[in-house]
Amino acid sequence: MSPMKSQNVSRVVLASGVGAVLAATALLYLPEFLDRDAARPPGPAERAASAAHAGAPAALPDLVALIGEREKWLRRHPDDAPSWAVLGAAYTERGTRLGDVRDLPRAERALNRSLAELPAGRGNVDAQLGLGVLAGARGDWKGAKEWGERVRKAAPRRWNTYPLLIDAYNGLGDYPAARKAMERLEELHGGSVVRGRAAQVHRDRGWREDADATALDAAALAATDAERAAAHTRLGQFAWERGEPAEALERYGTALRFVRDHAPALAGRARALAALGRTDEARRDWRGALAGQPLPEYVLESGELDEALGLGRDAAAAYARLRGGGWASPSTEVVLGLLDADHGDPAAAVARLKAAWARGHRSVAVADALGWALYRAGEPEEALPYARRATDEGLRSASYTYHLGEIEGALGRTGAARRHLEEALRIHPSFSPLHAPRARAALARLGAPDLDAVPEDALSREDLDRRAAERAEAEEKADAEAEEKAGRKADTEEKTAG
C-alpha cells in the first residue's frame, strides 16, 4: 500500500474525530466539578471534559486524567449512569488514539453499565451514542449507523450525533446521506470542529477550493492548541493531496508548533519529507508518529518507505507488525487487505475485502482496495468496476487513479490507461515513494499515443492540444523542407543556366 493509499484510508480516522470521541457524551454532568472554586484554573480532567463538550480533541494527558477521575468517582458512586457513559467514551478514545484494542472491551462494559443504571427508554442517549462511536472505532459501520439513527430519533437536535452518522454513512458508501447529515450538523452547531468536518466533506466531493477555504475557517476559529493542531494538520493534508509537499510541510510544521507530538501532523510531515527527498528525516517522523498513535496505516506507510529505500529488513518488520493484529482502528480491514495485495497473498486480500463489501462496507476506500486486490490476484476484468467506483465519487486521489490506470492497462485499454496514469502523476507526482515510480514505468511501457488514429471526440483536452501542436510542428517542418528543396532546385537551375 502506498503512502497515498494509506492517506486515503487514514482520512477516515482523521475525519471521524479520533481526538473528539468524547463529544459523543454530554460531559457537563460531572457533579464534583460543578462545585469547584471558579477562581481556580481547571485541572486536566476538567480540561478534557470542556474540550469534549465542544467536540474538540482533548490532550492525551488530560484524557488519561479524566479516565482516572471517572474510575475513582465511580468506585464511590457506582450508580452514576452519565459518568459510566463518559468513562466508556474516554476508553474508546484512548484505545483509538493509542491503538490499544484492550480499551474497547472496557468501553463496552462501561457503556452497558450506564444503560443498566439508566435504560435507553428513560433517556440515556449518552450511552447509546457512546456505543455508536465504539462500533465505528471497530469498523462496524452498520452498527454505528443503527445507534446514531436511534439517538437522532430520540434527540433530533443533539448536534454531536451527526459526526457519528457522517462517519457511518461514509463507511457504508452512502455519501448523499453523509452530506445531508453534514448540512444538519451545520444548522445545529458551528465552530472550528464543525467547519473542519465541512472541509472534509467538500474534499471528498472533489471541491478542493471550497475544502481549503473551509479548512482555513476552521483554523481561524480554533480556540485551543489541540484544535489548532488538528486544523493545520487538515490544511497540510489538503496541500499534500494537491501535490504540493513543500506547502504541506509548512502546514504540518505549524500544527506541531501547537502540539509538539501531534501524531497525524508527524505522519503528514513524514510523507512530505519523503516526497522532497529528505528520507532520513521522514523515517524519524514516522517513528514519532507511531510512538504517539500506532495506526495500522502509519505502520504500512513507514514500511513502504523503507522498502522503496532498499531497507528490506525494516520493511519486513513493519509488515510483520501489521500482521500481528490487535489494531484499534476502523481502517484495519482495508489496510490489511492492501498489505496482502501488495506484500503478501492477493487471494487472501480479495477474500478479506469481499467479506467487508458483503457487510455493506461500500466506501471508496474499500472499493479501491478490492479492485486493486482483484487486479493483483489476476482478475483485472472483475477489478475494473470497483476501481471505477472509487474514482467516480469525486475524491481526487492519485493512488486510486493510478490503480485504475494499471487495471485498464492489463485489459489492453491503452488509451484509457495512459490517460489515468498521466492524471495520477499530474494530481501528485510523488504520491508514493514506492508506487509513483511504478506509475511512471507503466506509462513508459505504454509509449506515446498515436493521436491521429484516435477519433477527436475520444481525446481529452490535453491530447487535443498535443495533437494540434504536433500537427503544427509537422506543418512547419514540411514548409521548411519544401523551402529548402525549392532553394536547392533554384541553385541547380542557376548553375545549369550558367
C-alpha positions as CSV (number, residue, x, y, z in Angstrom):
1,M,0.0,0.0,0.0
2,S,1.4,3.4,-1.0
3,P,1.5,6.4,1.3
4,M,-1.2,7.9,-0.8
5,K,-3.3,4.8,-0.4
6,S,-2.7,5.0,3.3
7,Q,-3.5,8.6,3.3
8,N,-6.9,8.0,1.8
9,V,-7.5,5.3,4.4
10,S,-6.3,7.4,7.3
11,R,-8.5,10.3,6.3
12,V,-11.4,8.2,7.7
13,V,-9.6,8.3,11.1
14,L,-8.9,12.0,10.9
15,A,-12.3,12.9,9.8
16,S,-14.0,10.7,12.3
17,G,-12.8,12.8,15.2
18,V,-10.4,10.3,16.9
19,G,-9.4,13.2,19.1
20,A,-13.0,14.1,19.8
21,V,-14.7,10.8,20.5
22,L,-15.7,12.2,23.9
23,A,-18.1,14.6,22.1
24,A,-20.4,11.6,22.0
25,T,-21.4,12.3,25.6
26,A,-22.8,15.3,27.3
27,L,-19.9,15.7,29.7
28,L,-21.5,18.6,31.5
29,Y,-22.9,16.3,34.2
30,L,-19.8,15.8,36.3
31,P,-21.1,16.5,39.7
32,E,-17.9,17.1,41.7
33,F,-16.6,19.5,39.0
34,L,-19.6,21.8,39.4
35,D,-18.6,22.7,43.0
36,R,-15.0,23.8,42.2
37,D,-13.8,27.3,43.0
38,A,-14.4,29.4,40.0
39,A,-11.1,31.3,40.6
40,R,-9.1,28.0,40.4
41,P,-7.8,27.1,37.0
42,P,-9.4,23.9,35.6
43,G,-7.5,20.7,36.1
44,P,-6.6,18.2,33.4
45,A,-9.8,16.2,33.8
46,E,-11.9,19.3,33.6
47,R,-10.0,20.5,30.5
48,A,-10.7,17.2,28.8
49,A,-14.4,17.4,29.7
50,S,-14.5,21.0,28.4
51,A,-12.8,20.1,25.2
52,A,-15.0,17.2,24.6
53,H,-18.2,19.2,25.2
54,A,-17.0,21.5,22.4
55,G,-16.4,18.5,20.2
56,A,-12.7,19.2,20.2
57,P,-9.8,16.9,20.8
58,A,-8.6,16.6,24.4
59,A,-4.8,16.5,25.1
60,L,-3.8,12.9,25.8
61,P,-2.6,13.6,29.4
62,D,-5.9,15.3,30.1
63,L,-7.8,12.3,28.7
64,V,-5.8,9.9,30.9
65,A,-6.6,12.2,33.9
66,L,-10.3,12.2,33.1
67,I,-10.3,8.4,32.9
68,G,-8.6,8.3,36.3
69,E,-11.1,10.8,37.8
70,R,-14.1,8.8,36.4
71,E,-12.8,5.5,37.7
72,K,-12.2,7.0,41.2
73,W,-15.6,8.7,41.2
74,L,-17.5,5.5,40.1
75,R,-15.9,3.4,42.9
76,R,-17.8,5.7,45.3
77,H,-20.9,6.3,43.1
78,P,-21.4,3.1,41.1
79,D,-25.0,4.1,40.1
80,D,-23.9,7.3,38.2
81,A,-25.1,6.4,34.7
82,P,-23.7,9.6,33.0
83,S,-20.3,9.0,34.4
84,W,-20.3,5.4,33.2
85,A,-21.1,6.9,29.7
86,V,-18.2,9.4,30.0
87,L,-15.8,6.7,31.1
88,G,-16.9,4.4,28.2
89,A,-16.4,7.2,25.6
90,A,-13.0,8.0,27.2
91,Y,-11.9,4.4,26.9
92,T,-12.9,4.4,23.3
93,E,-10.9,7.5,22.5
94,R,-7.8,6.3,24.4
95,G,-7.9,3.0,22.7
96,T,-8.2,4.6,19.3
97,R,-5.6,7.2,20.0
98,L,-3.0,4.7,21.3
99,G,-4.0,1.8,19.1
100,D,-4.7,-0.3,22.2
101,V,-7.5,-2.7,21.4
102,R,-7.8,-3.7,25.1
103,D,-9.6,-0.4,25.8
104,L,-12.5,-1.3,23.6
105,P,-14.0,-4.1,25.7
106,R,-13.6,-1.8,28.7
107,A,-15.5,0.9,26.9
108,E,-18.3,-1.6,26.0
109,R,-18.6,-2.7,29.6
110,A,-18.8,0.8,30.9
111,L,-21.4,1.9,28.3
112,N,-23.5,-1.2,29.0
113,R,-23.3,-0.4,32.7
114,S,-24.5,3.1,32.0
115,L,-27.6,1.6,30.2
116,A,-28.1,-0.8,33.1
117,E,-28.3,2.1,35.6
118,L,-30.3,4.3,33.3
119,P,-32.0,2.5,30.4
120,A,-32.4,3.9,26.9
121,G,-36.1,4.2,27.4
122,R,-35.6,6.6,30.2
123,G,-33.5,8.9,28.1
124,N,-29.9,7.6,28.3
125,V,-28.8,8.9,24.9
126,D,-25.2,9.3,26.1
127,A,-24.5,5.6,26.4
128,Q,-26.3,4.8,23.1
129,L,-24.2,7.4,21.3
130,G,-21.1,6.1,23.0
131,L,-21.9,2.6,21.7
132,G,-22.3,4.0,18.3
133,V,-18.8,5.6,18.4
134,L,-17.4,2.3,19.8
135,A,-18.9,0.5,16.8
136,G,-17.3,3.0,14.5
137,A,-13.9,2.5,16.2
138,R,-14.3,-1.2,15.5
139,G,-15.1,-0.5,11.8
140,D,-18.7,-1.7,12.4
141,W,-20.4,1.0,10.3
142,K,-23.7,-0.8,10.2
143,G,-23.8,-0.8,14.0
144,A,-22.7,2.8,14.2
145,K,-25.4,3.8,11.8
146,E,-28.1,2.0,13.8
147,W,-27.0,3.6,17.1
148,G,-26.7,7.0,15.6
149,E,-30.1,6.9,13.9
150,R,-31.7,5.7,17.2
151,V,-30.2,8.7,19.0
152,R,-31.2,11.1,16.3
153,K,-34.8,9.9,16.6
154,A,-34.8,10.3,20.3
155,A,-33.0,13.7,20.3
156,P,-33.0,15.2,16.8
157,R,-31.3,18.4,17.9
158,R,-28.4,16.6,19.6
159,W,-25.6,18.0,17.4
160,N,-22.9,15.6,18.4
161,T,-25.0,12.7,16.9
162,Y,-24.2,13.9,13.4
163,P,-20.5,13.4,13.3
164,L,-21.1,9.7,14.1
165,L,-23.7,9.5,11.4
166,I,-21.4,11.1,8.8
167,D,-18.7,8.6,9.6
168,A,-21.2,5.7,9.5
169,Y,-22.7,6.8,6.1
170,N,-19.2,7.3,4.6
171,G,-18.1,3.9,5.8
172,L,-21.2,2.3,4.1
173,G,-20.6,4.3,0.9
174,D,-23.9,6.3,1.4
175,Y,-22.3,9.7,0.5
176,P,-25.6,11.5,-0.2
177,A,-26.8,10.6,3.4
178,A,-23.4,11.8,4.8
179,R,-23.8,15.2,3.0
180,K,-27.4,15.6,4.4
181,A,-26.1,14.8,7.9
182,M,-23.4,17.4,7.4
183,E,-26.0,20.0,6.4
184,R,-28.0,19.3,9.5
185,L,-24.9,19.5,11.7
186,E,-24.1,22.9,10.3
187,E,-27.6,24.1,11.1
188,L,-27.3,22.9,14.7
189,H,-23.7,23.9,15.6
190,G,-20.7,25.9,14.5
191,G,-17.1,26.5,15.4
192,S,-13.8,25.0,14.4
193,V,-14.7,21.4,14.7
194,V,-17.8,21.6,12.5
195,R,-16.0,23.8,9.9
196,G,-13.3,21.1,9.8
197,R,-16.0,18.5,9.2
198,A,-17.4,20.5,6.4
199,A,-14.0,20.9,4.8
200,Q,-13.6,17.1,4.7
201,V,-17.0,16.7,3.1
202,H,-16.0,19.2,0.4
203,R,-12.8,17.4,-0.1
204,D,-14.5,14.1,-0.5
205,R,-16.6,15.6,-3.3
206,G,-13.6,16.9,-5.1
207,W,-14.3,20.5,-4.3
208,R,-10.7,21.4,-3.5
209,E,-11.1,25.2,-3.4
210,D,-14.1,25.0,-1.1
211,A,-12.4,22.5,1.1
212,D,-9.3,24.6,1.5
213,A,-11.3,27.8,2.2
214,T,-13.4,26.0,4.8
215,A,-10.4,24.4,6.4
216,L,-8.9,27.9,6.7
217,D,-12.1,29.0,8.5
218,A,-11.7,26.1,10.9
219,A,-8.1,27.1,11.7
220,A,-9.2,30.7,12.3
221,L,-12.0,29.6,14.7
222,A,-9.8,27.2,16.6
223,A,-9.8,28.1,20.4
224,T,-7.2,25.7,21.8
225,D,-3.8,24.4,20.8
226,A,-5.3,20.9,20.2
227,E,-7.9,22.4,17.9
228,R,-5.3,24.5,16.1
229,A,-3.0,21.5,15.6
230,A,-5.9,19.5,14.1
231,A,-6.9,22.4,11.8
232,H,-3.4,23.0,10.4
233,T,-2.9,19.2,10.0
234,R,-6.0,19.2,7.8
235,L,-4.6,22.1,5.8
236,G,-1.4,20.1,5.4
237,Q,-3.3,17.1,4.2
238,F,-5.1,19.1,1.6
239,A,-1.9,20.6,0.3
240,W,-0.3,17.2,0.2
241,E,-3.2,15.8,-1.9
242,R,-2.8,18.7,-4.3
243,G,0.8,17.5,-4.9
244,E,2.3,20.4,-3.0
245,P,4.7,18.8,-0.5
246,A,6.6,22.0,0.4
247,E,3.4,23.8,1.4
248,A,2.2,20.6,3.2
249,L,5.5,20.6,5.1
250,E,4.9,24.2,6.3
251,R,1.3,23.4,7.4
252,Y,2.4,20.4,9.3
253,G,5.1,22.4,10.9
254,T,2.6,24.9,12.1
255,A,0.5,22.2,13.7
256,L,3.5,20.8,15.5
257,R,4.2,24.2,17.0
258,F,0.9,24.0,18.8
259,V,1.1,20.3,19.8
260,R,4.8,19.1,19.6
261,D,4.0,15.4,19.4
262,H,0.8,15.6,17.3
263,A,0.9,12.2,15.6
264,P,-1.2,13.0,12.5
265,A,1.0,16.0,11.8
266,L,4.1,14.0,12.3
267,A,2.8,11.4,9.8
268,G,1.9,14.1,7.3
269,R,5.3,15.7,7.7
270,A,6.9,12.3,7.1
271,R,5.1,12.0,3.8
272,A,6.1,15.4,2.7
273,L,9.7,15.0,3.7
274,A,9.9,11.7,1.8
275,A,8.5,13.4,-1.4
276,L,11.1,16.1,-1.0
277,G,13.9,13.6,-0.8
278,R,14.6,14.1,2.9
279,T,14.2,10.4,3.7
280,D,16.2,10.3,6.9
281,E,14.0,13.0,8.4
282,A,10.9,11.2,7.1
283,R,11.9,8.0,8.8
284,R,12.4,9.9,12.0
285,D,9.0,11.4,11.8
286,W,7.4,8.1,11.1
287,R,8.9,6.7,14.3
288,G,7.5,9.7,16.2
289,A,4.0,9.3,14.7
290,L,4.0,5.6,15.5
291,A,5.1,6.3,19.1
292,G,2.2,8.7,19.6
293,Q,-0.6,6.9,17.6
294,P,0.3,3.5,16.2
295,L,-2.3,3.3,13.5
296,P,-2.1,0.4,11.0
297,E,-1.9,2.8,8.0
298,Y,1.1,4.5,9.6
299,V,2.9,1.2,10.0
300,L,2.3,0.3,6.4
301,E,3.4,3.7,5.0
302,S,6.6,3.6,7.0
303,G,7.3,0.1,5.8
304,E,6.7,1.0,2.2
305,L,9.1,4.0,2.5
306,D,11.7,1.5,3.9
307,E,11.1,-0.8,1.0
308,A,11.5,2.0,-1.5
309,L,14.8,2.8,0.1
310,G,16.0,-0.7,-0.1
311,L,15.7,-1.4,3.6
312,G,14.1,-4.7,3.2
313,R,14.6,-6.0,6.7
314,D,13.0,-2.9,8.2
315,A,10.1,-3.1,5.8
316,A,9.6,-6.8,6.5
317,A,9.5,-6.0,10.3
318,A,6.8,-3.3,9.7
319,Y,4.7,-5.8,7.6
320,A,5.1,-8.5,10.3
321,R,4.0,-6.0,12.9
322,L,0.8,-5.3,10.9
323,R,0.0,-9.0,10.6
324,G,0.4,-9.4,14.4
325,G,-3.1,-7.9,14.8
326,G,-4.6,-6.2,17.8
327,W,-5.4,-2.9,16.0
328,A,-8.0,-0.5,17.4
329,S,-8.7,1.3,14.1
330,P,-11.7,1.5,11.7
331,S,-9.3,1.2,8.8
332,T,-7.8,-2.1,9.8
333,E,-9.6,-4.3,7.2
334,V,-8.7,-2.0,4.3
335,V,-5.1,-1.7,5.4
336,L,-4.6,-5.4,5.9
337,G,-6.3,-6.1,2.5
338,L,-3.8,-3.8,0.8
339,L,-0.9,-5.2,2.7
340,D,-1.7,-8.7,1.3
341,A,-2.4,-7.3,-2.1
342,D,1.0,-5.7,-2.4
343,H,3.2,-7.6,0.0
344,G,1.5,-11.0,0.7
345,D,-1.3,-13.1,-0.7
346,P,-3.6,-11.2,-3.1
347,A,-6.2,-14.0,-3.0
348,A,-6.4,-13.6,0.8
349,A,-6.8,-9.9,0.3
350,V,-9.7,-10.5,-2.1
351,A,-11.4,-12.8,0.4
352,R,-11.0,-10.2,3.2
353,L,-12.2,-7.3,1.2
354,K,-15.1,-9.2,-0.4
355,A,-16.3,-10.1,3.1
356,A,-16.1,-6.4,4.1
357,W,-18.1,-5.5,0.9
358,A,-20.7,-8.1,1.8
359,R,-21.1,-6.5,5.2
360,G,-22.1,-3.3,3.5
361,H,-18.8,-1.5,3.7
362,R,-19.0,0.3,0.3
363,S,-16.8,3.3,0.8
364,V,-14.4,4.5,-1.9
365,A,-11.5,3.1,0.2
366,V,-12.9,-0.4,0.2
367,A,-13.9,-0.2,-3.5
368,D,-10.3,0.9,-4.4
369,A,-8.7,-1.8,-2.2
370,L,-10.9,-4.5,-3.5
371,G,-10.3,-3.5,-7.1
372,W,-6.6,-3.4,-6.6
373,A,-6.6,-6.8,-4.8
374,L,-8.5,-8.4,-7.6
375,Y,-6.1,-7.0,-10.1
376,R,-3.1,-8.3,-8.1
377,A,-4.8,-11.6,-7.9
378,G,-5.0,-11.8,-11.8
379,E,-8.7,-10.7,-12.2
380,P,-8.5,-7.3,-13.9
381,E,-11.9,-7.6,-15.5
382,E,-13.6,-8.1,-12.2
383,A,-11.5,-5.4,-10.7
384,L,-12.5,-2.7,-13.1
385,P,-16.0,-1.8,-11.8
386,Y,-14.6,-1.4,-8.2
387,A,-11.7,0.8,-9.4
388,R,-14.2,3.0,-11.4
389,R,-16.4,3.3,-8.4
390,A,-13.5,4.5,-6.3
391,T,-12.6,7.2,-8.8
392,D,-16.2,8.3,-9.8
393,E,-17.4,9.5,-6.4
394,G,-15.5,12.8,-6.6
395,L,-12.4,12.4,-4.5
396,R,-9.2,13.3,-6.4
397,S,-6.8,10.6,-5.4
398,A,-3.5,9.9,-7.2
399,S,-3.4,6.4,-5.8
400,Y,-6.9,5.5,-6.8
401,T,-6.3,6.9,-10.3
402,Y,-3.0,5.0,-10.6
403,H,-4.8,1.8,-9.7
404,L,-7.4,2.4,-12.3
405,G,-4.7,3.0,-15.0
406,E,-2.9,-0.2,-14.1
407,I,-6.1,-2.2,-14.3
408,E,-7.0,-0.7,-17.7
409,G,-3.6,-1.4,-19.0
410,A,-3.9,-5.1,-18.0
411,L,-7.1,-5.2,-20.0
412,G,-5.5,-3.7,-23.1
413,R,-7.3,-0.4,-22.8
414,T,-4.1,1.5,-23.5
415,G,-5.7,4.9,-24.3
416,A,-7.7,5.0,-21.0
417,A,-4.7,3.5,-19.1
418,R,-2.4,6.2,-20.4
419,R,-4.8,9.0,-19.5
420,H,-5.3,7.7,-16.0
421,L,-1.6,7.1,-15.3
422,E,-0.9,10.6,-16.6
423,E,-3.7,12.0,-14.4
424,A,-2.3,10.2,-11.3
425,L,1.1,11.8,-11.8
426,R,-0.5,15.2,-12.6
427,I,-2.5,15.1,-9.3
428,H,0.6,14.3,-7.3
429,P,3.9,13.4,-9.0
430,S,5.3,12.0,-5.7
431,F,2.2,10.3,-4.3
432,S,4.3,7.3,-3.1
433,P,8.0,6.6,-2.9
434,L,7.1,3.0,-3.9
435,H,4.3,3.4,-6.4
436,A,4.9,6.7,-8.1
437,P,8.0,5.3,-9.9
438,R,5.9,2.3,-10.9
439,A,3.3,4.6,-12.4
440,R,6.0,6.3,-14.5
441,A,7.4,3.0,-15.6
442,A,3.9,1.8,-16.6
443,L,3.4,5.0,-18.6
444,A,6.7,4.5,-20.4
445,R,5.8,0.9,-21.3
446,L,2.6,2.1,-23.0
447,G,4.6,4.6,-25.1
448,A,3.3,7.8,-26.7
449,P,-0.2,7.6,-28.2
450,D,-0.8,7.7,-31.9
451,L,-3.2,10.6,-31.7
452,D,-4.0,10.6,-35.4
453,A,-5.6,7.2,-35.0
454,V,-7.9,8.3,-32.3
455,P,-11.3,10.0,-33.0
456,E,-11.4,13.6,-31.9
457,D,-14.4,13.1,-29.6
458,A,-12.4,10.4,-27.7
459,L,-9.5,12.6,-26.9
460,S,-9.0,14.7,-23.7
461,R,-8.4,18.4,-24.0
462,E,-4.7,17.7,-23.2
463,D,-4.5,15.2,-26.1
464,L,-6.3,17.6,-28.4
465,D,-3.8,20.3,-27.6
466,R,-1.0,17.9,-28.1
467,R,-2.3,16.7,-31.4
468,A,-2.7,20.3,-32.6
469,A,0.8,21.1,-31.5
470,E,2.2,18.0,-33.3
471,R,0.4,18.9,-36.5
472,A,1.6,22.5,-36.3
473,E,5.1,21.2,-35.8
474,A,4.8,18.8,-38.7
475,E,3.5,21.5,-41.0
476,E,6.3,23.8,-40.0
477,K,8.8,21.1,-40.7
478,A,7.2,20.3,-44.0
479,D,7.2,24.0,-45.0
480,A,10.9,24.2,-44.1
481,E,11.8,21.1,-46.1
482,A,9.8,22.4,-49.1
483,E,11.6,25.8,-48.9
484,E,14.9,24.0,-48.7
485,K,14.1,21.8,-51.6
486,A,12.9,24.8,-53.7
487,G,16.2,26.6,-52.8
488,R,18.3,23.6,-53.9
489,K,16.3,23.4,-57.2
490,A,16.8,27.1,-57.8
491,D,20.6,26.7,-57.2
492,T,20.7,23.8,-59.6
493,E,18.8,25.7,-62.3
494,E,21.1,28.7,-61.9
495,K,24.2,26.6,-62.2
496,T,22.8,24.8,-65.3
497,A,21.9,28.1,-66.9
498,G,25.4,29.4,-66.2
